[in-house]
Amino acid sequence: INGIAETKIYFVSNRTGSKEIWVMDYDGANQHAVTHLDTVSMSPRISPDGSRVAFSSLGNDGWAIRMFSLDLGRAVGFPAGTAGGSNLSPAWSADGTKLAFSSARSGHPEIWAADAGGGNLHQMTSFGADVSPVWNPRTGAQLAFVSGRTGEPQIYVMDQDGANVQRMTDSGYAISPSWSSNGGMLAFSWNRKYGPGDPGGQDIYVMDIASKKWLQATHEAGNNDFPSWSPDGRHIVF
């Protein structure tokens, strides 16, 4: 499995006047824009084979999931991500054949999934306020996601058919889950003290899925968000 020196980082930058998807080497070299849409694009996710980037983008019809082929150097169709409501935070399955995302096409945000070509669209959750899915990259049988079904956002895990929903965080304000390559850990952003009188600030945490034991990776240094694992699971970028 590639270490960080053999990987690239996809990110969002507004240095050209609009938020576009960019890519760079692991050390910050060779930075260049992938998209040139002159709008707001977010949440880039690279396919497991490195051939396509899925992302959320604001268009005339609202937020849509869009796809960019790195092999072809142009956008390609993903019809499931453009129909009604806000469509956000795409995530690839482990084998690259499916894409999960959050969509409000039913009236409130739920987790949906479709084939990589945009077919076989189906709804996975039905509780409302479910966003930010991410697939277990080892098994492809589970997804982690964020839900506000009990109040403030918390991290949950479920089977890919929507069964066996488990709440992983027990308090505060938890968002942006990212699953390690070995399938055993989640990284996420968590404000454990969130509430009245809270001075603010989110830190990156790592949790062992089986035991729900966690480790705090950053400490009281402003807001830390959007963690992402290196392919070998030894580093986190955020």
JOWO-V876160 format. One record per residue. N is the residue number from 1. RES is the residue in one small letter. PSI is psi in whole degrees, 0 to 359 (* if undefined). NEAR is the number of other C-alpha atoms within 8 Angstrom. D_FIRST is the distance of its C-alpha to the first C-alpha in Angstrom with 1 decimal. Layout:
n=N res=RES psi=PSI near=NEAR d_first=D_FIRST
n=N res=RES psi=PSI near=NEAR d_first=D_FIRST
This chain:
n=1 res=i psi=133 near=4 d_first=0.0
n=2 res=n psi=137 near=8 d_first=3.8
n=3 res=g psi=180 near=10 d_first=6.5
n=4 res=i psi=332 near=11 d_first=9.8
n=5 res=a psi=344 near=8 d_first=11.4
n=6 res=e psi=19 near=7 d_first=9.5
n=7 res=t psi=170 near=11 d_first=10.3
n=8 res=k psi=159 near=9 d_first=13.7
n=9 res=i psi=125 near=8 d_first=15.9
n=10 res=y psi=137 near=11 d_first=18.4
n=11 res=f psi=176 near=9 d_first=21.6
n=12 res=v psi=136 near=12 d_first=25.4
n=13 res=s psi=144 near=10 d_first=28.1
n=14 res=n psi=24 near=8 d_first=31.8
n=15 res=r psi=343 near=6 d_first=32.5
n=16 res=t psi=4 near=6 d_first=34.1
n=17 res=g psi=344 near=6 d_first=36.4
n=18 res=s psi=155 near=10 d_first=34.5
n=19 res=k psi=113 near=14 d_first=31.2
n=20 res=e psi=164 near=17 d_first=28.7
n=21 res=i psi=128 near=14 d_first=25.0
n=22 res=w psi=167 near=13 d_first=23.5
n=23 res=v psi=150 near=13 d_first=20.2
n=24 res=m psi=163 near=13 d_first=19.3
n=25 res=d psi=166 near=12 d_first=16.8
n=26 res=y psi=334 near=11 d_first=15.2
n=27 res=d psi=9 near=6 d_first=18.3
n=28 res=g psi=358 near=7 d_first=20.8
n=29 res=a psi=162 near=7 d_first=21.6
n=30 res=n psi=44 near=7 d_first=22.4
n=31 res=q psi=131 near=9 d_first=23.5
n=32 res=h psi=155 near=7 d_first=25.1
n=33 res=a psi=139 near=9 d_first=26.3
n=34 res=v psi=317 near=8 d_first=24.8
n=35 res=t psi=156 near=8 d_first=27.9
n=36 res=h psi=63 near=6 d_first=31.5
n=37 res=l psi=349 near=6 d_first=33.2
n=38 res=d psi=42 near=8 d_first=35.6
n=39 res=t psi=206 near=10 d_first=35.1
n=40 res=v psi=116 near=10 d_first=32.9
n=41 res=s psi=142 near=12 d_first=29.3
n=42 res=m psi=172 near=12 d_first=26.9
n=43 res=s psi=55 near=12 d_first=23.7
n=44 res=p psi=137 near=13 d_first=21.3
n=45 res=r psi=120 near=11 d_first=18.4
n=46 res=i psi=139 near=11 d_first=16.0
n=47 res=s psi=156 near=11 d_first=15.5
n=48 res=p psi=329 near=9 d_first=12.2
n=49 res=d psi=2 near=6 d_first=12.8
n=50 res=g psi=14 near=8 d_first=13.8
n=51 res=s psi=339 near=10 d_first=17.3
n=52 res=r psi=151 near=12 d_first=19.4
n=53 res=v psi=125 near=13 d_first=20.1
n=54 res=a psi=145 near=15 d_first=22.3
n=55 res=f psi=168 near=15 d_first=24.5
n=56 res=s psi=140 near=16 d_first=28.0
n=57 res=s psi=142 near=12 d_first=30.9
n=58 res=l psi=121 near=11 d_first=34.6
n=59 res=g psi=193 near=8 d_first=36.9
n=60 res=n psi=333 near=4 d_first=40.6
n=61 res=d psi=18 near=7 d_first=40.0
n=62 res=g psi=199 near=8 d_first=38.0
n=63 res=w psi=131 near=13 d_first=34.3
n=64 res=a psi=155 near=15 d_first=32.2
n=65 res=i psi=124 near=16 d_first=28.6
n=66 res=r psi=161 near=13 d_first=27.9
n=67 res=m psi=135 near=12 d_first=25.3
n=68 res=f psi=126 near=12 d_first=24.5
n=69 res=s psi=118 near=12 d_first=23.1
n=70 res=l psi=334 near=10 d_first=21.2
n=71 res=d psi=319 near=6 d_first=21.9
n=72 res=l psi=341 near=5 d_first=25.6
n=73 res=g psi=30 near=7 d_first=26.0
n=74 res=r psi=168 near=7 d_first=28.1
n=75 res=a psi=147 near=8 d_first=28.4
n=76 res=v psi=159 near=8 d_first=28.3
n=77 res=g psi=145 near=8 d_first=30.2
n=78 res=f psi=78 near=12 d_first=29.2
n=79 res=p psi=333 near=9 d_first=32.7
n=80 res=a psi=340 near=10 d_first=31.7
n=81 res=g psi=9 near=10 d_first=30.9
n=82 res=t psi=359 near=10 d_first=34.2
n=83 res=a psi=104 near=8 d_first=36.9
n=84 res=g psi=137 near=8 d_first=38.8
n=85 res=g psi=178 near=11 d_first=38.1
n=86 res=s psi=129 near=12 d_first=35.2
n=87 res=n psi=119 near=16 d_first=31.8
n=88 res=l psi=165 near=15 d_first=29.0
n=89 res=s psi=70 near=14 d_first=25.4
n=90 res=p psi=157 near=17 d_first=23.4
n=91 res=a psi=132 near=12 d_first=20.2
n=92 res=w psi=145 near=16 d_first=18.1
n=93 res=s psi=166 near=13 d_first=17.7
n=94 res=a psi=327 near=12 d_first=14.4
n=95 res=d psi=1 near=8 d_first=15.4
n=96 res=g psi=9 near=11 d_first=16.9
n=97 res=t psi=347 near=9 d_first=20.4
n=98 res=k psi=159 near=11 d_first=22.0
n=99 res=l psi=126 near=13 d_first=22.6
n=100 res=a psi=151 near=15 d_first=24.2
n=101 res=f psi=168 near=15 d_first=26.3
n=102 res=s psi=134 near=17 d_first=29.4
n=103 res=s psi=141 near=15 d_first=32.7
n=104 res=a psi=24 near=12 d_first=36.3
n=105 res=r psi=339 near=11 d_first=37.9
n=106 res=s psi=2 near=8 d_first=39.6
n=107 res=g psi=337 near=6 d_first=41.2
n=108 res=h psi=157 near=9 d_first=38.7
n=109 res=p psi=128 near=14 d_first=34.9
n=110 res=e psi=166 near=17 d_first=33.0
n=111 res=i psi=128 near=14 d_first=29.6
n=112 res=w psi=163 near=13 d_first=29.6
n=113 res=a psi=152 near=13 d_first=27.1
n=114 res=a psi=164 near=14 d_first=27.4
n=115 res=d psi=161 near=11 d_first=25.8
n=116 res=a psi=336 near=10 d_first=23.7
n=117 res=g psi=356 near=8 d_first=26.9
n=118 res=g psi=2 near=12 d_first=29.0
n=119 res=g psi=176 near=9 d_first=30.8
n=120 res=n psi=46 near=7 d_first=31.2
n=121 res=l psi=133 near=10 d_first=31.6
n=122 res=h psi=152 near=7 d_first=32.2
n=123 res=q psi=137 near=9 d_first=32.8
n=124 res=m psi=331 near=11 d_first=30.7
n=125 res=t psi=163 near=10 d_first=32.7
n=126 res=s psi=36 near=6 d_first=36.4
n=127 res=f psi=346 near=7 d_first=37.1
n=128 res=g psi=149 near=11 d_first=37.1
n=129 res=a psi=38 near=10 d_first=35.2
n=130 res=d psi=123 near=15 d_first=31.7
n=131 res=v psi=175 near=15 d_first=29.1
n=132 res=s psi=55 near=14 d_first=25.5
n=133 res=p psi=153 near=16 d_first=23.6
n=134 res=v psi=132 near=13 d_first=19.9
n=135 res=w psi=147 near=15 d_first=18.3
n=136 res=n psi=113 near=16 d_first=16.3
n=137 res=p psi=348 near=12 d_first=12.9
n=138 res=r psi=313 near=8 d_first=12.5
n=139 res=t psi=330 near=8 d_first=16.1
n=140 res=g psi=9 near=12 d_first=17.6
n=141 res=a psi=351 near=8 d_first=20.8
n=142 res=q psi=157 near=11 d_first=21.4
n=143 res=l psi=143 near=13 d_first=21.9
n=144 res=a psi=151 near=15 d_first=22.6
n=145 res=f psi=173 near=13 d_first=25.3
n=146 res=v psi=136 near=16 d_first=28.2
n=147 res=s psi=143 near=13 d_first=31.7
n=148 res=g psi=24 near=11 d_first=35.1
n=149 res=r psi=338 near=10 d_first=36.9
n=150 res=t psi=10 near=6 d_first=38.2
n=151 res=g psi=248 near=5 d_first=39.0
n=152 res=e psi=154 near=8 d_first=36.5
n=153 res=p psi=135 near=13 d_first=32.9
n=154 res=q psi=161 near=16 d_first=30.7
n=155 res=i psi=133 near=14 d_first=27.2
n=156 res=y psi=160 near=13 d_first=27.3
n=157 res=v psi=142 near=13 d_first=25.2
n=158 res=m psi=162 near=13 d_first=26.4
n=159 res=d psi=161 near=11 d_first=25.6
n=160 res=q psi=346 near=10 d_first=25.0
n=161 res=d psi=6 near=6 d_first=28.7
n=162 res=g psi=358 near=9 d_first=29.9
n=163 res=a psi=171 near=7 d_first=30.8
n=164 res=n psi=51 near=7 d_first=30.2
n=165 res=v psi=128 near=9 d_first=30.2
n=166 res=q psi=135 near=7 d_first=29.5
n=167 res=r psi=128 near=9 d_first=30.2
n=168 res=m psi=326 near=10 d_first=27.6
n=169 res=t psi=148 near=8 d_first=29.5
n=170 res=d psi=358 near=6 d_first=33.1
n=171 res=s psi=178 near=6 d_first=34.7
n=172 res=g psi=217 near=13 d_first=34.7
n=173 res=y psi=106 near=11 d_first=32.8
n=174 res=a psi=130 near=14 d_first=29.1
n=175 res=i psi=175 near=12 d_first=27.1
n=176 res=s psi=57 near=11 d_first=23.9
n=177 res=p psi=147 near=17 d_first=21.5
n=178 res=s psi=129 near=12 d_first=17.7
n=179 res=w psi=134 near=16 d_first=15.6
n=180 res=s psi=158 near=14 d_first=12.5
n=181 res=s psi=333 near=12 d_first=9.4
n=182 res=n psi=359 near=8 d_first=10.7
n=183 res=g psi=4 near=10 d_first=14.0
n=184 res=g psi=348 near=10 d_first=16.0
n=185 res=m psi=152 near=11 d_first=16.8
n=186 res=l psi=137 near=12 d_first=18.5
n=187 res=a psi=146 near=15 d_first=19.1
n=188 res=f psi=169 near=15 d_first=22.3
n=189 res=s psi=132 near=16 d_first=25.4
n=190 res=w psi=128 near=12 d_first=28.4
n=191 res=n psi=97 near=12 d_first=32.0
n=192 res=r psi=341 near=9 d_first=33.2
n=193 res=k psi=14 near=6 d_first=36.7
n=194 res=y psi=133 near=9 d_first=37.3
n=195 res=g psi=188 near=6 d_first=40.9
n=196 res=p psi=130 near=4 d_first=44.4
n=197 res=g psi=358 near=4 d_first=44.6
n=198 res=d psi=129 near=7 d_first=40.8
n=199 res=p psi=354 near=4 d_first=40.3
n=200 res=g psi=170 near=7 d_first=37.1
n=201 res=g psi=127 near=10 d_first=33.6
n=202 res=q psi=143 near=13 d_first=30.3
n=203 res=d psi=161 near=17 d_first=27.4
n=204 res=i psi=131 near=14 d_first=23.7
n=205 res=y psi=154 near=13 d_first=23.3
n=206 res=v psi=130 near=12 d_first=20.5
n=207 res=m psi=135 near=11 d_first=21.6
n=208 res=d psi=124 near=11 d_first=20.7
n=209 res=i psi=316 near=10 d_first=21.4
n=210 res=a psi=318 near=5 d_first=23.2
n=211 res=s psi=345 near=5 d_first=25.5
n=212 res=k psi=17 near=8 d_first=25.8
n=213 res=k psi=142 near=7 d_first=25.7
n=214 res=w psi=159 near=8 d_first=24.7
n=215 res=l psi=132 near=7 d_first=24.0
n=216 res=q psi=122 near=9 d_first=25.4
n=217 res=a psi=331 near=8 d_first=23.0
n=218 res=t psi=157 near=9 d_first=25.6
n=219 res=h psi=105 near=6 d_first=29.3
n=220 res=e psi=43 near=7 d_first=32.3
n=221 res=a psi=64 near=8 d_first=31.3
n=222 res=g psi=201 near=7 d_first=32.3
n=223 res=n psi=125 near=8 d_first=30.5
n=224 res=n psi=126 near=12 d_first=26.7
n=225 res=d psi=171 near=11 d_first=25.1
n=226 res=f psi=56 near=9 d_first=22.3
n=227 res=p psi=151 near=14 d_first=19.2
n=228 res=s psi=135 near=10 d_first=15.8
n=229 res=w psi=147 near=15 d_first=12.4
n=230 res=s psi=156 near=12 d_first=9.6
n=231 res=p psi=328 near=12 d_first=6.4
n=232 res=d psi=0 near=11 d_first=5.4
n=233 res=g psi=14 near=10 d_first=9.1
n=234 res=r psi=345 near=8 d_first=10.7
n=235 res=h psi=156 near=8 d_first=12.8
n=236 res=i psi=131 near=9 d_first=15.2
n=237 res=v psi=144 near=7 d_first=17.1
n=238 res=f psi=* near=7 d_first=20.5
